[in-house]
Amino acid sequence: MKLETLTASQAAKLLESKEVSSVELTQACLERIELRNGEVGAFAHIDPEFSLKQAALADSGPRRSSFQGVPFGVKDVIDTKDFLTERGTPIHAGRQPVADAKCVQLMREAGAVLLGKLVSTEYAMFTPNETRHPLDLTRTAGGSSSGTGAAVADNMVPLAFGNQTAGSLIRPAAYCGVYGLKPTHGTTDGAGILPLQLYFDTLGYMARSVEDLQSFYSIVSQDQQRQVWSEKKRPKIGLCRTFHWSSAEKDSQAMLLKTGEQFEQLGYEVIPFELPESYSNLVAVHRRILYKGISDSLAKDYESSAGKMSDGLLEVVREGQKCTEEAFMTAFRIADACRTEVNEMFGDLDAIICPSTPSEAPEGWGTGSPIFQVMWTLLGVPCLNLPVGFGPNQMPLGVQLIGRRYDDANLLALGDYLMRNFKSIQIESFSNAKS
């Protein structure tokens, strides 16, 4: 048994029965990091001695949660008092927080073992850092939670924090073939996390099973109620191509349609779903609100250290500076109205499925397009990436399961139910021409 390959839930059961120790599990993860991180570049900071001491304490102390002794990673825009938090930029090189972010504090209080800090793009934005895709080093792991996705996928750590302000969590989860949850906006405490646009900023989670995400989310949200989907209730799923269907390559389009077909074969009800026309311009609305927020949040760093910012980030900041208060408030009112009414959109549907990404992870150093995430981020709804198969290049592809605002526990229960008997889909090779 290779301990580093265990899901967090599998590890937790072995830890509780004392078949495995936290020291053994943590050491296995550290050895995997030593073996692979030089190529993949997922971890920015580790301290083996520190983590092993935590593991020893977890082994010797009373059990505080199901995740006691389980290692976890933290994206490098989330504060940790024992590790640097440099936010993916030389401007914050050597930055040492005096306290843990609230989410980290809660995990440590639950007895989980902090393994280290995971690479983020520059300020959790679009300019990549050194992380590569663990299945193909010529491809991106996505971003901005690039290190989070790569580390979980490559068996360096069973679960880890990321965050999302545009598409920063769901996209790398989909590219890397892991489960990822962007919860309902505002359901978890954002204290100690780099702010970009507070109206969108959302702490998120990656793991290797929905069961892991359920436990992870319950600890951090401080909501111990874990739901189980009733076997008597037939799921009703809306299949949504979104307004950006033409942006998807044929592999991504096929994956959504084949996922819907398999759900039907499993006995679930799947029906075509069209978004309200009023949502058609939400990507542009998101951009205006986001860029204004970034220009405000990074104003001091821009004034003092613009020369250390990438050209792409400088463009974002300057575009945000040009946004008038009137234009911002107009965009905000549109976003807020849609967010207020979004739950009504679902009707009698239990959830919606749509593409997670336009394609498999692309080659090169970019982070990929967030076109299939930003609308849901703006609406503040919970999104769950389901790793449902592989594209023609043998790279992971996912679909997003979208739920109502504040219905996160039910969405996770449904996601767990949907994937119990799901068989991975292989999309055959064909031209990537768009349709």
ROMI-102513 format. One record per residue (C-alpha): residue number from 0; residue in one letter; x, z, y. Coordinates in pm, whole numbers, plus 32768, in hexadecimal, padded with zeros to 4 digits. Each point is the difference from the previous one (the first is absolute). Example, Ala and Ser with C-alpha at 12.3 -4.5 7.8 and 13.67 -1.06 7.14 Angstrom:
// ROMI-102513
+-----+-----+------+------+------+
|   n | res |   xx |   zz |   yy |
+-----+-----+------+------+------+
|   0 |   A | 84CE | 830C | 7E3E |
|   1 |   S | 8089 | 7FBE | 8158 |
+-----+-----+------+------+------+
***
This chain:
// ROMI-102513
+-----+-----+------+------+------+
|   n | res |   xx |   zz |   yy |
+-----+-----+------+------+------+
|   0 |   M | 8000 | 8000 | 8000 |
|   1 |   K | 808E | 7F93 | 814E |
|   2 |   L | 7F90 | 8110 | 80EE |
|   3 |   E | 802A | 7F2C | 8137 |
|   4 |   T | 7EF7 | 7F0B | 7F84 |
|   5 |   L | 7EEE | 8106 | 7FE3 |
|   6 |   T | 7EDC | 7FFD | 80ED |
|   7 |   A | 7FDE | 813C | 80CE |
|   8 |   S | 7ED3 | 806A | 7F2F |
|   9 |   Q | 80B9 | 7FCC | 7EB9 |
|  10 |   A | 8128 | 80C5 | 8086 |
|  11 |   A | 7F1D | 8116 | 807A |
|  12 |   K | 7F6A | 8032 | 7EA6 |
|  13 |   L | 8159 | 8014 | 7F60 |
|  14 |   L | 8075 | 80F3 | 810C |
|  15 |   E | 7ED0 | 80E0 | 7FD0 |
|  16 |   S | 8036 | 800C | 7E87 |
|  17 |   K | 8175 | 803A | 8039 |
|  18 |   E | 805A | 7ED6 | 7F28 |
|  19 |   V | 80CB | 7F84 | 8128 |
|  20 |   S | 809D | 80C0 | 811E |
|  21 |   S | 7FF8 | 7F9D | 816D |
|  22 |   V | 817C | 8005 | 8000 |
|  23 |   E | 8004 | 7F00 | 7EE7 |
|  24 |   L | 7EFF | 7F25 | 80AD |
|  25 |   T | 80AB | 8015 | 8153 |
|  26 |   Q | 8153 | 7FB5 | 7F65 |
|  27 |   A | 7F71 | 7ECB | 7F56 |
|  28 |   C | 7F7B | 7F80 | 814D |
|  29 |   L | 814D | 8047 | 80AC |
|  30 |   E | 80BA | 7F40 | 7EF1 |
|  31 |   R | 7F15 | 7EDA | 802E |
|  32 |   I | 8040 | 8008 | 8178 |
|  33 |   E | 8177 | 8005 | 7FC5 |
|  34 |   L | 7FE0 | 7ED6 | 7F16 |
|  35 |   R | 7F1B | 7F26 | 80D3 |
|  36 |   N | 7FFB | 8067 | 816B |
|  37 |   G | 813C | 7F42 | 8058 |
|  38 |   E | 7F4B | 7EBB | 7FB3 |
|  39 |   V | 7E98 | 8055 | 805A |
|  40 |   G | 8041 | 80D8 | 8133 |
|  41 |   A | 7EC7 | 80D4 | 7FE2 |
|  42 |   F | 808C | 8159 | 8057 |
|  43 |   A | 809B | 8042 | 8154 |
|  44 |   H | 8064 | 816A | 7FBA |
|  45 |   I | 801E | 80D3 | 7EC6 |
|  46 |   D | 809A | 8155 | 7FBA |
|  47 |   P | 8015 | 8036 | 7E87 |
|  48 |   E | 806E | 816B | 801E |
|  49 |   F | 7EDC | 8054 | 80E6 |
|  50 |   S | 7EFF | 7F53 | 7F21 |
|  51 |   L | 8082 | 809C | 7EBF |
|  52 |   K | 7FEE | 815A | 809E |
|  53 |   Q | 7E93 | 7FBE | 8056 |
|  54 |   A | 7FC3 | 7F8D | 7E9D |
|  55 |   A | 809B | 813D | 7F73 |
|  56 |   L | 7F1C | 80D3 | 80DD |
|  57 |   A | 7ED3 | 7F36 | 7F89 |
|  58 |   D | 8061 | 8042 | 7E98 |
|  59 |   S | 8023 | 8178 | 8033 |
|  60 |   G | 7EDB | 8046 | 80E6 |
|  61 |   P | 7E88 | 8028 | 7FC3 |
|  62 |   R | 7F3A | 7EBB | 7FF8 |
|  63 |   R | 7F65 | 7FAB | 814F |
|  64 |   S | 7F73 | 7EA6 | 7FBE |
|  65 |   S | 7FF5 | 7EE7 | 7F03 |
|  66 |   F | 8128 | 7F5D | 80B1 |
|  67 |   Q | 80E6 | 812C | 7FF3 |
|  68 |   G | 8158 | 7F80 | 7F9E |
|  69 |   V | 7FA7 | 7E91 | 8035 |
|  70 |   P | 80F4 | 7F44 | 80E6 |
|  71 |   F | 7F7A | 7F47 | 8130 |
|  72 |   G | 8097 | 7F25 | 8110 |
|  73 |   V | 7FBB | 7FED | 8175 |
|  74 |   K | 800A | 7ED1 | 80E3 |
|  75 |   D | 8106 | 8022 | 8110 |
|  76 |   V | 7F05 | 8014 | 811F |
|  77 |   I | 7F72 | 8147 | 7F75 |
|  78 |   D | 80B8 | 813D | 806B |
|  79 |   T | 80C1 | 80D3 | 7F06 |
|  80 |   K | 80C0 | 8138 | 8062 |
|  81 |   D | 8101 | 7FD6 | 7EEA |
|  82 |   F | 8042 | 7E8A | 802A |
|  83 |   L | 803F | 7F20 | 812A |
|  84 |   T | 7ED9 | 7F38 | 8082 |
|  85 |   E | 8095 | 7ED2 | 80B0 |
|  86 |   R | 7ECB | 7F23 | 8018 |
|  87 |   G | 80B5 | 7EC5 | 7F8F |
|  88 |   T | 80B9 | 7FDA | 814A |
|  89 |   P | 8161 | 804D | 807F |
|  90 |   I | 7F5A | 8099 | 8132 |
|  91 |   H | 7FA1 | 812C | 7F2A |
|  92 |   A | 813A | 800B | 7F2A |
|  93 |   G | 804E | 8168 | 7F9F |
|  94 |   R | 7EA7 | 8080 | 8068 |
|  95 |   Q | 7FBD | 814A | 7F4E |
|  96 |   P | 7E9E | 808B | 801B |
|  97 |   V | 7FD8 | 8179 | 8016 |
|  98 |   A | 7ECA | 8002 | 7F25 |
|  99 |   D | 7F56 | 7F3B | 7EED |
| 100 |   A | 7EDB | 7F1F | 804E |
| 101 |   K | 7EBB | 80A3 | 7F94 |
| 102 |   C | 7FDE | 7F1C | 7ED1 |
| 103 |   V | 815F | 8056 | 7F86 |
| 104 |   Q | 7FBE | 8171 | 8037 |
| 105 |   L | 7EC7 | 7FF1 | 7F28 |
| 106 |   M | 80B5 | 7F50 | 7EE4 |
| 107 |   R | 811A | 80FB | 8007 |
| 108 |   E | 7F08 | 8120 | 8004 |
| 109 |   A | 7F65 | 7F60 | 7ECA |
| 110 |   G | 8154 | 801C | 7F55 |
| 111 |   A | 8059 | 7E8D | 8003 |
| 112 |   V | 8171 | 7FA5 | 801D |
| 113 |   L | 8072 | 7F40 | 8133 |
| 114 |   L | 80EC | 7EF6 | 7F7E |
| 115 |   G | 8065 | 7F58 | 8146 |
| 116 |   K | 7FAC | 7F10 | 811A |
| 117 |   L | 7F90 | 7E9A | 7FC8 |
| 118 |   V | 8065 | 7ED6 | 80D0 |
| 119 |   S | 7F12 | 7F91 | 8112 |
| 120 |   T | 800C | 7ECD | 80D7 |
| 121 |   E | 805F | 8031 | 816C |
| 122 |   Y | 7F03 | 80F9 | 8090 |
| 123 |   A | 7F1A | 7FA8 | 7EDB |
| 124 |   M | 7FCB | 7EA9 | 809C |
| 125 |   F | 8057 | 7E9B | 7F9B |
| 126 |   T | 817D | 7FF5 | 8004 |
| 127 |   P | 8080 | 8045 | 7E9F |
| 128 |   N | 8117 | 80E1 | 7F8E |
| 129 |   E | 80CE | 7FE2 | 7EC2 |
| 130 |   T | 7EF7 | 802F | 7EF2 |
| 131 |   R | 7FE0 | 7EE7 | 7EFF |
| 132 |   H | 7EF8 | 7FC0 | 7EF8 |
| 133 |   P | 8065 | 80B2 | 7EBC |
| 134 |   L | 7F87 | 7EDD | 7F25 |
| 135 |   D | 80AD | 7EF1 | 80CB |
| 136 |   L | 810C | 805F | 80FA |
| 137 |   T | 7FCE | 7EB8 | 80BC |
| 138 |   R | 7EA2 | 806E | 8066 |
| 139 |   T | 7F75 | 8101 | 80F1 |
| 140 |   A | 7F5E | 8144 | 7F8D |
| 141 |   G | 7F19 | 7FE5 | 812D |
| 142 |   G | 7FE8 | 80F3 | 811E |
| 143 |   S | 8004 | 80D8 | 80B5 |
| 144 |   S | 7FEC | 80EE | 7ED5 |
| 145 |   S | 8101 | 7F2B | 7F4E |
| 146 |   G | 80CD | 8118 | 7F68 |
| 147 |   T | 7EC4 | 80AF | 7F8A |
| 148 |   G | 7F83 | 7ED1 | 7F40 |
| 149 |   A | 8151 | 7FA6 | 7F6D |
| 150 |   A | 8056 | 8163 | 7F94 |
| 151 |   V | 7EB6 | 803C | 7F4C |
| 152 |   A | 800A | 7EA8 | 7F5C |
| 153 |   D | 8169 | 8027 | 7F8E |
| 154 |   N | 7FCE | 8157 | 7F5D |
| 155 |   M | 80D0 | 80BA | 8102 |
| 156 |   V | 7EE2 | 80EC | 8054 |
| 157 |   P | 7E9E | 801B | 7F71 |
| 158 |   L | 7F4A | 8023 | 814C |
| 159 |   A | 804F | 7FE6 | 8170 |
| 160 |   F | 7F76 | 8007 | 8160 |
| 161 |   G | 7FDD | 7ECD | 80D9 |
| 162 |   N | 7F23 | 7FB7 | 812B |
| 163 |   Q | 7F3C | 7EE1 | 8096 |
| 164 |   T | 7FB5 | 7F91 | 8162 |
| 165 |   A | 7FCC | 7E8F | 7FAD |
| 166 |   G | 8051 | 7FAC | 7E94 |
| 167 |   S | 812B | 80DE | 7FBF |
| 168 |   L | 7F8C | 80A9 | 7EC1 |
| 169 |   I | 7F14 | 7F16 | 7F45 |
| 170 |   R | 80E6 | 7ED3 | 8024 |
| 171 |   P | 813C | 809A | 7F63 |
| 172 |   A | 7F29 | 80A6 | 7EF4 |
| 173 |   A | 7F70 | 7EAB | 7FA6 |
| 174 |   Y | 814F | 7F4D | 800D |
| 175 |   C | 80A5 | 810A | 7F26 |
| 176 |   G | 7EE4 | 8020 | 7F07 |
| 177 |   V | 7FA3 | 816E | 8033 |
| 178 |   Y | 7EC5 | 80B8 | 8060 |
| 179 |   G | 7FE0 | 804D | 8172 |
| 180 |   L | 7EFA | 80BF | 80C5 |
| 181 |   K | 7FC6 | 7FE3 | 8175 |
| 182 |   P | 7EFB | 810F | 8036 |
| 183 |   T | 7EEC | 800B | 8101 |
| 184 |   H | 809F | 801E | 8157 |
| 185 |   G | 800A | 816A | 8071 |
| 186 |   T | 7FD2 | 80A8 | 7EAD |
| 187 |   T | 8167 | 807A | 7FE8 |
| 188 |   D | 80D5 | 80BA | 80FD |
| 189 |   G | 80F5 | 7F1A | 80B4 |
| 190 |   A | 80D4 | 8115 | 8098 |
| 191 |   G | 8172 | 7FB0 | 7FE1 |
| 192 |   I | 7FD0 | 7E89 | 7FC8 |
| 193 |   L | 8082 | 7EFC | 80F6 |
| 194 |   P | 7ED9 | 7F9C | 80DF |
| 195 |   L | 7FCD | 7E90 | 8050 |
| 196 |   Q | 7E8D | 7FDB | 8044 |
| 197 |   L | 7F40 | 813C | 7FA8 |
| 198 |   Y | 7EB9 | 7F41 | 7FDE |
| 199 |   F | 8097 | 7F4B | 7ED2 |
| 200 |   D | 811D | 80DC | 7F7D |
| 201 |   T | 7FAC | 8074 | 7E9F |
| 202 |   L | 80CF | 80C1 | 7F04 |
| 203 |   G | 7FF9 | 7F5A | 7EAA |
| 204 |   Y | 8072 | 8026 | 7E9A |
| 205 |   M | 809B | 7F33 | 7EE8 |
| 206 |   A | 8010 | 8052 | 7E8F |
| 207 |   R | 7FF0 | 7F60 | 7EA7 |
| 208 |   S | 7E94 | 8057 | 7FB0 |
| 209 |   V | 7EB9 | 8048 | 80B0 |
| 210 |   E | 8002 | 8156 | 7F58 |
| 211 |   D | 8146 | 804B | 80B5 |
| 212 |   L | 7F69 | 7F97 | 814B |
| 213 |   Q | 7ED0 | 80DE | 7FC7 |
| 214 |   S | 80D7 | 8137 | 7FD7 |
| 215 |   F | 80F0 | 7F9B | 8115 |
| 216 |   Y | 7EE3 | 7FC5 | 80F6 |
| 217 |   S | 7F4C | 8142 | 7FA4 |
| 218 |   I | 8135 | 80D2 | 804D |
| 219 |   V | 804A | 7F60 | 814F |
| 220 |   S | 7E98 | 7FDC | 8076 |
| 221 |   Q | 7FC1 | 8168 | 7F8B |
| 222 |   D | 7ECA | 7F80 | 7F54 |
| 223 |   Q | 800C | 807F | 7E9C |
| 224 |   Q | 7EC0 | 7F4C | 7F9C |
| 225 |   R | 8063 | 7EEF | 7F0E |
| 226 |   Q | 7EF0 | 7F0E | 7F9B |
| 227 |   V | 7FCE | 7F4C | 7EB5 |
| 228 |   W | 7F37 | 7EBE | 7FF2 |
| 229 |   S | 7ECA | 8029 | 7F2B |
| 230 |   E | 7FFF | 7F2A | 7EC6 |
| 231 |   K | 7E8A | 7FD4 | 803A |
| 232 |   K | 802C | 7F56 | 8150 |
| 233 |   R | 804A | 7E8A | 7FFA |
| 234 |   P | 80F2 | 7FB2 | 811E |
| 235 |   K | 7F84 | 7F05 | 8100 |
| 236 |   I | 8123 | 7F4B | 80A5 |
| 237 |   G | 7FFB | 7F0A | 8123 |
| 238 |   L | 8101 | 7EE8 | 7FE0 |
| 239 |   C | 8075 | 7FB7 | 8160 |
| 240 |   R | 80E0 | 7EDC | 8056 |
| 241 |   T | 8013 | 807C | 816C |
| 242 |   F | 8029 | 7F1E | 8130 |
| 243 |   H | 8169 | 7FBC | 7F9E |
| 244 |   W | 7FCD | 7F61 | 7EAC |
| 245 |   S | 80B6 | 7EC4 | 8070 |
| 246 |   S | 8136 | 80D3 | 8047 |
| 247 |   A | 801B | 805D | 7E90 |
| 248 |   E | 80CE | 7F33 | 7F0E |
| 249 |   K | 7F51 | 7F83 | 7EC9 |
| 250 |   D | 809D | 8114 | 7F2C |
| 251 |   S | 7F62 | 8110 | 80D6 |
| 252 |   Q | 7EB3 | 7F4B | 800F |
| 253 |   A | 7FFD | 7FD5 | 7E86 |
| 254 |   M | 8058 | 816E | 7FC9 |
| 255 |   L | 7ED5 | 8079 | 80C6 |
| 256 |   L | 7F10 | 7F14 | 7F4E |
| 257 |   K | 808B | 8052 | 7EA6 |
| 258 |   T | 7FEE | 8173 | 804B |
| 259 |   G | 7E92 | 7FD4 | 8058 |
| 260 |   E | 7FC8 | 7F3F | 7EBC |
| 261 |   Q | 80A1 | 8110 | 7F2E |
| 262 |   F | 7F31 | 810D | 80AC |
| 263 |   E | 7ECA | 7F3A | 7FA2 |
| 264 |   Q | 8079 | 7FE1 | 7E98 |
| 265 |   L | 802A | 8179 | 7FF9 |
| 266 |   G | 7E94 | 8026 | 8060 |
| 267 |   Y | 801E | 8040 | 8175 |
| 268 |   E | 7F25 | 7F4E | 80FF |
| 269 |   V | 80CE | 7F1D | 80E5 |
| 270 |   I | 7F58 | 7F45 | 811C |
| 271 |   P | 8086 | 7F26 | 811B |
| 272 |   F | 8019 | 80C0 | 8145 |
| 273 |   E | 8016 | 7F76 | 8162 |
| 274 |   L | 8085 | 80CC | 8122 |
| 275 |   P | 7F35 | 801D | 8142 |
| 276 |   E | 8059 | 7EEF | 80F8 |
| 277 |   S | 804C | 810E | 8101 |
| 278 |   Y | 8138 | 8055 | 7F30 |
| 279 |   S | 8097 | 7EA4 | 801E |
| 280 |   N | 80E1 | 8059 | 8127 |
| 281 |   L | 8071 | 8158 | 7F8F |
| 282 |   V | 8166 | 7F95 | 7FB1 |
| 283 |   A | 8031 | 7FA2 | 816E |
| 284 |   V | 7F52 | 8140 | 806F |
| 285 |   H | 80E7 | 80CD | 7F20 |
| 286 |   R | 8132 | 7F54 | 8090 |
| 287 |   R | 7F9F | 8051 | 8166 |
| 288 |   I | 7FBC | 816E | 7FB7 |
| 289 |   L | 8134 | 8025 | 7F25 |
| 290 |   Y | 80F7 | 7F5E | 80EC |
| 291 |   K | 7F86 | 80CD | 8126 |
| 292 |   G | 8026 | 813D | 7F30 |
| 293 |   I | 8160 | 7FA2 | 7F93 |
| 294 |   S | 8070 | 7FB3 | 8165 |
| 295 |   D | 7F80 | 8157 | 806D |
| 296 |   S | 808F | 80BE | 7ED5 |
| 297 |   L | 8159 | 7F60 | 801A |
| 298 |   A | 8014 | 7FFD | 817E |
| 299 |   K | 8117 | 8103 | 8014 |
| 300 |   D | 80D1 | 7F5D | 7EF0 |
| 301 |   Y | 7FCB | 7EAB | 80A1 |
| 302 |   E | 8071 | 8080 | 8153 |
| 303 |   S | 8138 | 80A9 | 7F78 |
| 304 |   S | 8062 | 7F27 | 7ED6 |
| 305 |   A | 7F5F | 7EA9 | 800F |
| 306 |   G | 814F | 7F67 | 7FA3 |
| 307 |   K | 7FE9 | 80A3 | 7EA7 |
| 308 |   M | 7EA6 | 7F72 | 7FB7 |
| 309 |   S | 7FCA | 7EC1 | 7F3B |
| 310 |   D | 7F85 | 7EC9 | 80B1 |
| 311 |   G | 7EB9 | 8015 | 7F42 |
| 312 |   L | 7FBD | 8164 | 806D |
| 313 |   L | 805C | 7FB2 | 8168 |
| 314 |   E | 7EFF | 7EE7 | 7FFA |
| 315 |   V | 7EF4 | 80F1 | 7F84 |
| 316 |   V | 8050 | 8106 | 8108 |
| 317 |   R | 8001 | 7F02 | 811A |
| 318 |   E | 7EB8 | 7F66 | 7F8E |
| 319 |   G | 7F68 | 815A | 7FF8 |
| 320 |   Q | 807D | 8047 | 815F |
| 321 |   K | 7F46 | 7ECE | 8080 |
| 322 |   C | 7EB3 | 807A | 7F76 |
| 323 |   T | 7F21 | 8077 | 811C |
| 324 |   E | 7F2E | 8139 | 7FE2 |
| 325 |   E | 7EC7 | 7F2B | 8017 |
| 326 |   A | 8070 | 7F1C | 7EE2 |
| 327 |   F | 8061 | 812B | 7F2C |
| 328 |   M | 7EB4 | 80B1 | 8036 |
| 329 |   T | 7F3E | 7EC3 | 7FB0 |
| 330 |   A | 80BC | 7FE0 | 7EB5 |
| 331 |   F | 7FD6 | 8171 | 7FB7 |
| 332 |   R | 7E88 | 7FF6 | 8037 |
| 333 |   I | 7FE2 | 7EDC | 7F0D |
| 334 |   A | 80CF | 80B7 | 7EFB |
| 335 |   D | 7F45 | 8146 | 802B |
| 336 |   A | 7EAC | 7F5A | 7FE3 |
| 337 |   C | 8065 | 7F52 | 7EBC |
| 338 |   R | 8096 | 8141 | 7F74 |
| 339 |   T | 7EC4 | 80C3 | 8052 |
| 340 |   E | 7F22 | 7F05 | 7F49 |
| 341 |   V | 80E2 | 7F9F | 7EDE |
| 342 |   N | 7F5F | 80DA | 7EF4 |
| 343 |   E | 7EB4 | 7F4A | 8030 |
| 344 |   M | 80AF | 7EBA | 7FA3 |
| 345 |   F | 8022 | 806B | 7E95 |
| 346 |   G | 7E8B | 8012 | 7FBF |
| 347 |   D | 7FD6 | 805E | 7E92 |
| 348 |   L | 8162 | 7F97 | 7FA1 |
| 349 |   D | 80E8 | 8106 | 7F6F |
| 350 |   A | 8134 | 7F4F | 8089 |
| 351 |   I | 808E | 7EB1 | 806E |
| 352 |   I | 8128 | 7F46 | 7F6B |
| 353 |   C | 80D6 | 7F0E | 80C6 |
| 354 |   P | 8169 | 7F81 | 7FF3 |
| 355 |   S | 8113 | 80FB | 8041 |
| 356 |   T | 80FB | 7EF9 | 8071 |
| 357 |   P | 800A | 7E88 | 803B |
| 358 |   S | 80F5 | 7FCE | 7EE0 |
| 359 |   E | 8108 | 809C | 7F25 |
| 360 |   A | 811D | 80A8 | 80BA |
| 361 |   P | 80AC | 7EEC | 80C7 |
| 362 |   E | 8170 | 7FB2 | 7FF1 |
| 363 |   G | 80E0 | 807A | 8116 |
| 364 |   W | 8015 | 812C | 80E3 |
| 365 |   G | 7EAD | 7FF7 | 80A7 |
| 366 |   T | 7EF0 | 80FE | 7FB2 |
| 367 |   G | 7EE6 | 7F0B | 7FBA |
| 368 |   S | 7EB7 | 7FC4 | 80B0 |
| 369 |   P | 7F0A | 811F | 8040 |
| 370 |   I | 7EDC | 7F0F | 802E |
| 371 |   F | 7F33 | 809A | 7EE5 |
| 372 |   Q | 8039 | 8169 | 806D |
| 373 |   V | 7FD9 | 8019 | 8179 |
| 374 |   M | 7E85 | 7FDE | 800E |
| 375 |   W | 7FD0 | 811E | 7F0A |
| 376 |   T | 80FD | 80D3 | 80BD |
| 377 |   L | 7F3D | 7FC6 | 8140 |
| 378 |   L | 7EBA | 805E | 7F54 |
| 379 |   G | 809D | 8143 | 7F80 |
| 380 |   V | 7F79 | 7FD5 | 7E9E |
| 381 |   P | 80B7 | 8071 | 7EC4 |
| 382 |   C | 80BF | 7EEC | 7F4B |
| 383 |   L | 808C | 8010 | 7EA0 |
| 384 |   N | 80F7 | 7EFD | 7F7F |
| 385 |   L | 7FC1 | 7FAF | 7E93 |
| 386 |   P | 812C | 7F56 | 7F56 |
| 387 |   V | 7F32 | 7F0E | 7F2F |
| 388 |   G | 8102 | 7F02 | 7F8F |
| 389 |   F | 811A | 7F0D | 8043 |
| 390 |   G | 8025 | 7EB5 | 80B0 |
| 391 |   P | 80AF | 7EC0 | 7F8F |
| 392 |   N | 8154 | 8090 | 805D |
| 393 |   Q | 7FC2 | 8136 | 7F27 |
| 394 |   M | 7FDC | 80D6 | 8137 |
| 395 |   P | 7EE8 | 8100 | 802B |
| 396 |   L | 7EB7 | 7FAD | 80A7 |
| 397 |   G | 7EF2 | 80F7 | 8061 |
| 398 |   V | 7EA1 | 8014 | 8086 |
| 399 |   Q | 7F7B | 80FB | 80F9 |
| 400 |   L | 7EDC | 80DF | 7FA6 |
| 401 |   I | 7F53 | 805E | 8146 |
| 402 |   G | 7F12 | 8126 | 8026 |
| 403 |   R | 7F28 | 80A5 | 8107 |
| 404 |   R | 809B | 80E1 | 8106 |
| 405 |   Y | 8028 | 8165 | 7F83 |
| 406 |   D | 7FAD | 7F97 | 7E9C |
| 407 |   D | 8169 | 800E | 7F89 |
| 408 |   A | 7FC7 | 80DB | 7ECF |
| 409 |   N | 7EEE | 7F19 | 7F82 |
| 410 |   L | 80D9 | 7ECC | 803C |
| 411 |   L | 811A | 809A | 7F36 |
| 412 |   A | 7F0E | 805B | 7EE8 |
| 413 |   L | 7F7E | 7E9B | 7FFD |
| 414 |   G | 8161 | 7F6F | 8003 |
| 415 |   D | 8061 | 80D8 | 7ED7 |
| 416 |   Y | 7EC7 | 7F92 | 7F45 |
| 417 |   L | 802F | 7E8E | 804C |
| 418 |   M | 8167 | 7FFD | 7F82 |
| 419 |   R | 7FCC | 80C2 | 7EBB |
| 420 |   N | 7FBC | 7ECC | 7F30 |
| 421 |   F | 808F | 7EFA | 80EA |
| 422 |   K | 80F6 | 7F07 | 7F6A |
| 423 |   S | 8119 | 7F7E | 80DB |
| 424 |   I | 7FC9 | 7E9C | 807C |
| 425 |   Q | 810B | 7EF2 | 7FFA |
| 426 |   I | 7FD2 | 7EE8 | 80FB |
| 427 |   E | 8095 | 7EBE | 7F7A |
| 428 |   S | 80F0 | 7F2D | 80C9 |
| 429 |   F | 7F6C | 7F07 | 80F0 |
| 430 |   S | 8037 | 7F75 | 815D |
| 431 |   N | 7FF0 | 8106 | 810F |
| 432 |   A | 7F43 | 7F1A | 80E7 |
| 433 |   K | 7EF5 | 80BA | 80C0 |
| 434 |   S | 7E8F | 7FB3 | 7FEB |
+-----+-----+------+------+------+
***
